[in-house]
């Protein structure tokens, strides 16, 4: 049962990562005036959010620091709602970010391998020290 939830969490993480990367590339690659019109936010906000979205998407795609990325998504979503009002994307960012912050990266995440490596190092240290 736990493996199924891990795969669902991994799939959610990968889908969000793809969405963040695609939306950031579209925003950064398009005419800035068009990006402002599409998103309804000022240019001084659109470009930093696109850069942050790209960075978070890249980290989530690799599954590295998923919990930290989840917290960053919660902060980004709450800030956008507080600053610019209710919209679907910031609410989804905050909800999925909270889910990732609580559950971790799920299947196919580097976090799992890093944790296993740390556990092995702790076990070796415990067996060496009497």
Steps between C-alpha positions, in 0.01 A plus 500: 500500500780744586666445161179608325484825695867559427435461128203738516714756684777452243253544214356817658854634547594426138179651360546816703865519395404472133230765542739739676771452238265537202328810641834660589649432156188640332515812714874555466501419130211723400469874458491654850190705414316185395603321821364791703172487309473122532561490872343830602794585725751785479825436313702554817323190640461283190870452425616415855209256540593338169862466613396354834256266328774377270738436791233322705395295197860391439548397864166318509576323174817354648327432830770679696392701805132432433390605847683833474349557156159420647548764766611750236188422296279555805666836557469596134134402484408679823690812392329506160154459653569764765646745247285448193183325615360156445610307193516131422877460444618651833247294694614183322864594566430544871300177533741281304793671670355413841445142383862471384633667814317245713550188285835563335578431137355152477619241253786579264630778725863554591393574857435130555849403385664773707308384808601137441864604465479698824337204677783271386759750624324517838487120525874476423574764762291314759668166429850658517445685828446264794 
